[in-house]
Amino acid sequence: MMYFCSPLRPTVDDVNQWAQSLDKLLSHEYGKAVYCIFLKSEFCEENLEFWMACEEFRTSKSKSEMASKAKWIVEEFVKSNAPKEINLDFHTRNAILQSLPEPSCCSFLAAQQKVLSLMDNNSYPRFLLSDLYRDLLLDTTTPGKRT
């Protein structure tokens, strides 16, 4: 699944807003893409990919679509030894697995909030100190660099 692709480069205001909160960063398509690049460099992109998959899951239009997406999320991120297994406690993981036969828009909410909190407290502060973020900030503020 492909989650983001934005041809629009951010403005200096966009990049500055990303430093205000993780929510602001994740609400911008280019911000999500840059953050994902950073997470890949730290070998922890599965957290963002799970968060985005949950966002997409909640937009499911039918029960069959929801069931299909829920099964994919569980297989990809939730099950023990999943290809992109995220770190969940037993109770949260078990609640998701119990909801799998009849998933609802809230099936992944607790896990998504835990992953968001983990990113907010760990990788997001490191992102703001990274060369990637600083270079992007410099690129958007340097006259003549923007087209």
N, C-alpha and C positions, 0 to 999 in steps of 0.2 A: 504494500500500500504506500502511496505517496501522499504526504501530508501537507507540504507547503512548497510554494514556488512563487516568488514575487519579483517581477522585473523592476519594480520601483525601488530606487535607492532611498535610504532614509535621509531626512533633513537633520540639521543640527539639533532642532527641537525634539525630533523623534529620539535621537541617540541620548540626549540629556534626560528625557523622560524615562528611558529604560533604567536609569540609575535610581529612579524614585521608588520603583517596586517591581517585583517579579511579574505581577499581574500586568503592568504596563508593557513590560518586555514581551510577554506571551501574547498580548493582544495585537501586536504588530507582526505581520507575516515575515518581514525581513528580520525583525528582532528574533523571532523564533528560529529562523534559519541560521543566523549568526550564533545564537546560543547553542543550537544543535552541533554546529561545527566545533565550538568550544568543548561541549560535553564529549564529543567523539575523541577529542585530543586527550581527554581525561578518562576515557574508556567507561563512561557512565551515561551514554545517550539513551539507554533503555528507559530511564526515568521519564525523560521528556517524550519519548515515543509512546510510552504507556499513557501518559497524561493526554496526549493528542488523540490517541485511539479512543480513550474514554469520552473525550469531547465529541468526537465523531459518532460514537456509539449512541450518545444521548439524542442525536438528531435522527435516529432511525425512524422511518415512516411506517413500518409495519412490524408485526410480531415476528414474522419470518426473517425479516432483515435484522431485527434486534437479536434474535436467536443465533443467526449466522455470525454476526459481529461479536457477540458475547463468547461464542465458542472459539473464534479466532483469537480474541484477547486472552482468554484462559490458556489456550495452547501456546501462544507466543510469549506471554509475560507472567502468568499466575502460577501455573503448575510447577511443581518441583522439577528442576532440571529443564525447564522451558528454554528455548534458544536465547531469549532475552529476559530471563527471570529477574523480577524485581524483588527487593527485600521486603517481605510482608510478615507480620506476626501470624501465628497459627490461627487465631480467631478471625482475623480479617480475611485470610486466605480461605478458611473453611466457610465463612459466610458467603463468599463469592461462589465457591463450588456448590454450596447448597442451593443458591439461587439459579444456577445454570439451567435446570429443566424449564423454568419459567422466568427468564430474566425481566427486570424492570429497568426503567431509566435510572434507578438508584442503586442498581446491583454493584457498581464499581465505585460509588461515591466515597465511601470511607477510605478505600485504598487510594483513590485519586487524591484525596485531601492529604493523606499521609505522605504520598510521593511529592506533592506540591510543597508541603512543609519541609521535607528533606531537602529538596532543591533550594528552597528559600533560605534555609539555614546553612547549607553547605556549598553547593556549587555556584549559586547565584553571587554570593559575595566574592568568590574567587574569580568569576567571570568579570565582575566590575574592576578587578585589579589586573586582569589579563592584558597582554600585549594586543590581542585581537580587539578587545573593546577600546583600549586606548588609541590604537591605530585608526580605528573607525571614527572615533571622536575627533581625532586630529584631522583626518581626511575630510570630514564634513565641516570643520571650522576653518580650514585653510583656504583663503581666497584662491580662485583659479583651479581648484581641485575638482569642484562640482561641475557637472555638465547640465 
